[in-house]
Amino acid sequence: MPKHQKLPIQHPSKKELPPTQNELTNIENLAIIGKHSAEVAHELNNPLDGILRYINLTMRSIEQGNIEKSKEYLAQCRQGLMRMIQIVSELLEFSRSNYPPQEEHIKIEQVIEDSVKTMAAKAESSNVLVSQNHHPQMPLIKSVNLFAVFCNLIKNAIDAMPNGGQLNISTRLTADNFAAIEFRDTGTGFASEDAEAIFEPFYTTKNKGTGLGLAICKDIIEKYNGRITAENAPQGGGIFTVYLPAGRGPQR
């Protein structure tokens, strides 16, 4: 008689749920960060090489009984590690910039307002007054990625005013049907020749900046068929303006 074959038990497969808006945002942000992976690896490799070299020098100076030199070399190691921490922290900040999920399109002003609230403690501790002036007929948006962009631009403006100052965020519609979001501060401004370069990865005018934030902001904005510009205000300070096509969402 033929032997009965035991058929494998097939369990019903679980239906995969579509990703949430926050998950989609994280995926998009990580993809943008991944675009700069080569630059990030190179930027992290530089302090790593320095740290290894100074560790070897420290070991040699300890053997020679030169404690002061050992302290000096360890201080250099710490400086390299702090640079690496800054880069990793900024990457994580963008990848984890979650905005409350929205089923419907929301006002640009709402995203700006939530960004201002998120950065309120930093603004207050830096003695920076933030004001807003919005056009009454701004278009609706669905993206949550812009929350990270606006937070970063507010943070940069506050950092540009170490002695306090004012940041005005305004919105308007341009003649060519773009929504313009302007961040105008009363800070130190920047050299005119840096207006384009500051959006390049790891180009920074800050003493302790990574030069990564604006590059990621630019990538996110361009995903929405938009652009970002930087200029100095005639009376002093910097102006960063985000231009987004009115009534259009991101490319897919």
C-alpha positions, 0 to 999 in steps of 0.5 A: 500500500502506498505510504501516506505523505504528510502534507505541510501545514500552510498557515495563512499569510498575514496581510502586510499593512501599508507603511504609516506616513511617519514610516514613509517620511523616515524612509525618505529621509534615510534615502536622502541621507544615504545619498551622502553616504560617501561624503559621510564616510569620508568625513568620519574617516578623517577624525578616526585616522587622527584619533588612532594616530594620537592614541599611538602617540599617547601610548609612546609618551606614557612609556616615556613618562611624559604626562603633559604630552599624553594629556595633549594627545588625549585632548586631540582624541576628544576633539575628533570624537566630538566631531564624529558625535556631531555628524552622527547626531545630525544624521539621527536628528533628520532621520527621527524628525517625526511629525504628527501623522496627517490624513488630510492636507494641512496648512503650511502655517501649521507646520511652521507653528509646530516647528517654532514650538519645537524650537521654542526652548532653544530660542528662549535660552538664546534670547531670540524673539520669533515672530510670524507673518503669513499670507492669508491664502497659502496652499495646503501641503501633505508632507511631513518632511518639511517639519525637519527642514523648518526646524533646522532653518530655525535652529540655524537662525538662532545659532547665528544670533549668539547675543540674541536677536529676532527671527521673522518667519513669513509666507507669501505667494509669488507671481509664478505660483510658488509658496515662499517661506522666508526665514529672516534673522538679525544675526551675523550673516555670511560672506556673499561668496558662501551663498551657494557653497553653504548648501554643499555637504560638510561646508560650514561657516560655523565653528562647531557646525557639521555642514550637513543640515542645509545639504539635507534640507536642500535635497528634501526641498528639491524632492518637492520640485522646490528650491532654497536660497540664501542671501544677506539682508541689507540691514544685516542678518541672513535670509533663507527662503524656501520656494515650493510649487503651490498646490503640488506634492512631492515627486514619487 
